[in-house]
Each structure stands twice: as structure tokens, then as C-alpha cells.
């Protein structure tokens, strides 16, 4: 009966987060909630993947670091190509490496959430992209 799981991130600054996710990562806004004239919640899509963002209301932000121990992994056709696109848009992304038969690159959003982008490969485990002369 379940058709999709959508990560839901609470954020400090919606404008900053939207710049990161839309302009930087390439997400597209599919829905939004603007009860006070600004976006307080939104649904973003990237290919067939989705996330939701909601800005904390004043006085409701919890103490401490968010997202510790949680990994959000996005499967894609070409993680190395996506990595190159991220760099061209000024997004700091980790150098792709091979782990679990997947090219893996990751980014950290403005609120500290880590996002991984992965694609299948037959390149040997633990190979870094730079080792291939790319």
C-alpha cells in the first residue's frame, strides 16, 4: 500500500534552503504553503525523488545538531555527472568514490543534513574519481 517515502527537513531559513535545493541541487518546487505570505512549507522534486522543507516557527527551533546518524541517499543514473553539475553551480560536493558498487558523492545542506547521490558502477571498491584521471 505504501508508494513513497519523503524525507521532511525542518530548516532555519527557507529562502537559504530553497536557494541551495533549487538553484544548487536542481530540485523543482511542486507545492508550497504560504499562510503568512511567505513559503513556510514546500514539496520539492528531483527526478522521481521528493523532499519536504518546513521552516521552524519562532521559538520552536530545538537545540543541538540535526540529522546526526541519518543518511538520505538518492539513486541516480550518473552520480559522477551529477557531481560535475554540482561543482559547476558552485555547490561543495565530496569527490566521488566507489562504495558498495556505487559511485557516491555527498553534500551537506545549510542546516547540516547530509545528502548522498549514488549510481551503480563496476569500478573497484574505494576508487576515487581522481585516481582515474578525471
RODO-2510 file (C-alpha; in nm, 4 decimals, decimal comma):
residues 134
     n   res          X          Y          Z
     1     x     0,0000     0,0000     0,0000
     2     x     0,2937     0,2404     0,0565
     3     x     0,4006     0,4181    -0,2606
     4     x     0,6707     0,6624    -0,1485
     5     x     0,8737     0,7833     0,1496
     6     x     0,9516     1,1555     0,1513
     7     x     1,2206     1,2979     0,3808
     8     x     1,0891     1,6003     0,5723
     9     x     1,3538     1,8520     0,6822
    10     x     1,2945     2,1310     0,9306
    11     x     1,5041     2,4328     0,8275
    12     x     1,6181     2,7602     0,9843
    13     x     1,5839     2,9824     0,6784
    14     x     1,3518     2,8779     0,3960
    15     x     1,4961     3,1257     0,1470
    16     x     1,8506     2,9982     0,2057
    17     x     1,7351     2,6369     0,1821
    18     x     1,5429     2,6978    -0,1400
    19     x     1,8479     2,8622    -0,2962
    20     x     2,0526     2,5535    -0,2050
    21     x     1,7996     2,2911    -0,3153
    22     x     1,6541     2,4620    -0,6239
    23     x     1,9451     2,6644    -0,7629
    24     x     2,2220     2,4386    -0,6351
    25     x     2,0875     2,0838    -0,6478
    26     x     1,8277     2,1281    -0,9213
    27     x     1,5086     2,0451    -0,7300
    28     x     1,1771     2,1832    -0,8596
    29     x     0,9062     2,3168    -0,6279
    30     x     0,5843     2,1188    -0,6743
    31     x     0,3753     2,2521    -0,3865
    32     x     0,4016     2,5203    -0,1195
    33     x     0,2206     2,6577     0,1834
    34     x     0,2231     3,0357     0,2387
    35     x    -0,0127     3,1117     0,5299
    36     x     0,1580     3,4432     0,6157
    37     x     0,2676     3,5492     0,2671
    38     x     0,5998     3,3624     0,2592
    39     x     0,6792     2,9975     0,1985
    40     x     0,6709     2,8081     0,5286
    41     x     0,6479     2,4553     0,3817
    42     x     0,7169     2,3131     0,0383
    43     x     0,7438     1,9902    -0,1588
    44     x     1,0422     1,9655    -0,3932
    45     x     1,1108     1,7065    -0,6641
    46     x     1,4324     1,5993    -0,8325
    47     x     1,3534     1,3396    -1,0964
    48     x     1,1351     1,0827    -0,9191
    49     x     1,2655     1,1764    -0,5717
    50     x     1,0945     1,4216    -0,3371
    51     x     1,1694     1,6056    -0,0152
    52     x     0,9708     1,8429     0,2023
    53     x     1,1049     2,1504     0,3793
    54     x     0,9414     2,3426     0,6609
    55     x     1,0769     2,6473     0,8372
    56     x     1,0777     2,6495     1,2153
    57     x     0,8310     2,8857     1,3724
    58     x     0,9852     3,1479     1,6024
    59     x     1,0833     2,9998     1,9380
    60     x     1,0400     2,6382     1,8251
    61     x     1,3877     2,5567     1,6966
    62     x     1,5391     2,2720     1,9006
    63     x     1,8886     2,2821     2,0458
    64     x     2,1696     2,0704     1,9034
    65     x     2,2782     1,9331     1,5701
    66     x     2,0126     1,7958     1,3377
    67     x     2,0358     1,4893     1,1173
    68     x     2,3136     1,3096     1,3042
    69     x     2,3132     0,9433     1,2080
    70     x     2,0641     0,9860     0,9244
    71     x     2,1647     0,9363     0,5619
    72     x     1,9419     1,0338     0,2726
    73     x     2,0570     0,8526    -0,0424
    74     x     1,9384     0,9496    -0,3887
    75     x     1,9890     0,6888    -0,6596
    76     x     2,0683     0,8448    -0,9939
    77     x     2,1772     0,7418    -1,3419
    78     x     2,5173     0,9138    -1,3212
    79     x     2,6441     1,0335    -0,9833
    80     x     2,9741     1,1473    -1,1358
    81     x     2,7926     1,3601    -1,3932
    82     x     2,5670     1,4986    -1,1195
    83     x     2,8795     1,5797    -0,9124
    84     x     3,0259     1,7752    -1,2040
    85     x     2,6992     1,9658    -1,2400
    86     x     2,7023     2,0499    -0,8698
    87     x     3,0544     2,1899    -0,8957
    88     x     2,9566     2,3994    -1,1990
    89     x     2,6760     2,5549    -0,9909
    90     x     2,9126     2,6305    -0,7009
    91     x     2,7898     2,3544    -0,4685
    92     x     3,0562     2,1988    -0,2462
    93     x     3,0357     1,8235    -0,3046
    94     x     3,2680     1,5461    -0,1964
    95     x     3,4910     1,3802    -0,4539
    96     x     3,3086     1,0732    -0,5865
    97     x     3,4347     0,7370    -0,4629
    98     x     3,3148     0,3813    -0,5064
    99     x     3,1358     0,2205    -0,2116
   100     x     2,9066    -0,0819    -0,2267
   101     x     2,9427    -0,0957    -0,6069
   102     x     2,8164     0,2613    -0,6354
   103     x     2,9761     0,5929    -0,7256
   104     x     2,8974     0,8139    -0,4247
   105     x     2,9176     1,1889    -0,3782
   106     x     2,7636     1,3850    -0,0954
   107     x     2,6693     1,7378     0,0025
   108     x     2,5648     1,8990     0,3289
   109     x     2,2719     2,1374     0,3198
   110     x     2,2644     2,4727     0,5076
   111     x     2,1058     2,3060     0,8125
   112     x     2,3584     2,0228     0,8347
   113     x     2,1610     1,7446     0,6652
   114     x     2,3832     1,5142     0,4556
   115     x     2,2582     1,4028     0,1154
   116     x     2,4233     1,1271    -0,0875
   117     x     2,3915     1,0801    -0,4648
   118     x     2,4784     0,7334    -0,5938
   119     x     2,4884     0,5355    -0,9167
   120     x     2,5920     0,1767    -0,9968
   121     x     2,9425     0,1032    -1,1246
   122     x     3,1786    -0,1870    -1,1825
   123     x     3,4838     0,0225    -1,0838
   124     x     3,6722    -0,1392    -0,7892
   125     x     3,5661    -0,0519    -0,4347
   126     x     3,7182     0,2564    -0,2697
   127     x     3,8388     0,4014    -0,6018
   128     x     3,8309     0,7811    -0,6034
   129     x     3,7387     0,9663    -0,9199
   130     x     4,0748     1,1456    -0,9221
   131     x     4,2544     0,8075    -0,9379
   132     x     4,1006     0,7582    -1,2830
   133     x     4,2446     1,0858    -1,4098
   134     x     3,9037     1,2501    -1,4250
***
